[in-house]
Amino acid sequence: MEFGIMGGVLLLWFVLVVMTVSLMWGLFRNNRVVATVQPPLTRRILEQRYANGEISQEQYLAMLEEIQ
Protein backbone atom coordinates (compact mmCIF):
# COMPACT_ATOMS: atom_id res chain seq x y z
CA MET A 1 0.00 0.00 0.00
CA GLU A 2 1.42 3.35 -1.01
CA PHE A 3 0.74 6.49 1.02
CA GLY A 4 2.23 9.00 -1.35
CA ILE A 5 3.36 12.49 -0.47
CA MET A 6 0.14 13.46 1.37
CA GLY A 7 0.31 10.38 3.58
CA GLY A 8 3.92 11.15 4.50
CA VAL A 9 3.09 14.75 5.33
CA LEU A 10 0.13 13.70 7.48
CA LEU A 11 2.28 11.16 9.29
CA LEU A 12 4.95 13.81 9.91
CA TRP A 13 2.37 16.23 11.35
CA PHE A 14 0.91 13.49 13.53
CA VAL A 15 4.34 12.64 14.94
CA LEU A 16 5.11 16.32 15.60
CA VAL A 17 1.80 16.85 17.42
CA VAL A 18 2.31 13.74 19.57
CA MET A 19 5.85 14.83 20.46
CA THR A 20 4.70 18.36 21.34
CA VAL A 21 1.85 17.11 23.53
CA SER A 22 4.18 14.66 25.28
CA LEU A 23 6.74 17.38 25.94
CA MET A 24 4.14 19.78 27.33
CA TRP A 25 2.61 17.06 29.51
CA GLY A 26 6.03 16.18 30.89
CA LEU A 27 6.88 19.79 31.68
CA PHE A 28 3.63 20.46 33.51
CA ARG A 29 3.78 17.17 35.37
CA ASN A 30 7.26 17.99 36.70
CA ASN A 31 6.07 21.39 37.97
CA ARG A 32 3.44 19.76 40.14
CA VAL A 33 6.01 17.42 41.67
CA VAL A 34 8.33 20.30 42.58
CA ALA A 35 5.45 22.23 44.11
CA THR A 36 4.52 19.34 46.40
CA VAL A 37 8.11 18.69 47.49
CA GLN A 38 9.09 22.29 48.26
CA PRO A 39 7.14 23.10 51.49
CA PRO A 40 8.57 20.27 53.63
CA LEU A 41 12.10 21.34 52.65
CA THR A 42 11.30 24.95 53.57
CA ARG A 43 9.91 23.90 56.93
CA ARG A 44 12.94 21.73 57.64
CA ILE A 45 15.30 24.64 56.91
CA LEU A 46 13.23 26.91 59.15
CA GLU A 47 13.36 24.36 61.97
CA GLN A 48 17.14 24.04 61.59
CA ARG A 49 17.59 27.82 61.76
CA TYR A 50 15.48 27.99 64.92
CA ALA A 51 17.34 25.06 66.50
CA ASN A 52 20.70 26.71 65.71
CA GLY A 53 19.56 29.94 67.37
CA GLU A 54 19.72 31.95 64.14
CA ILE A 55 16.14 33.20 64.58
CA SER A 56 13.98 33.93 67.61
CA GLN A 57 10.76 32.15 68.53
CA GLU A 58 8.70 35.09 67.28
CA GLN A 59 10.50 35.05 63.93
CA TYR A 60 10.11 31.28 63.73
CA LEU A 61 6.36 31.41 64.36
CA ALA A 62 5.87 34.29 61.90
CA MET A 63 7.83 32.51 59.16
CA LEU A 64 6.07 29.21 59.89
CA GLU A 65 2.73 30.98 59.47
CA GLU A 66 3.86 32.37 56.09
CA ILE A 67 4.86 29.02 54.61
CA GLN A 68 1.68 27.21 55.67
C-alpha positions, 0 to 999 in steps of 0.5 A: 500500500502506497501512502504518497506524499500526502500520507507522508506529510500527514504522518509527519504532522501526527508525529510532531503533534504527539511529540509536542503534547508529550513534551508539554505534559512532561513539563507540567507534570514535573512542575506539580512534583516540585510544588509538592516537594518544596514546602517540607524542605522549607519547613525543615530549613526553618526548623534548623535555623530555629534550632541553631539559634539563628532566629527567635521564637517570634520570627520562627512562628511568623515565618512558619505561618507564612509558609503554611 
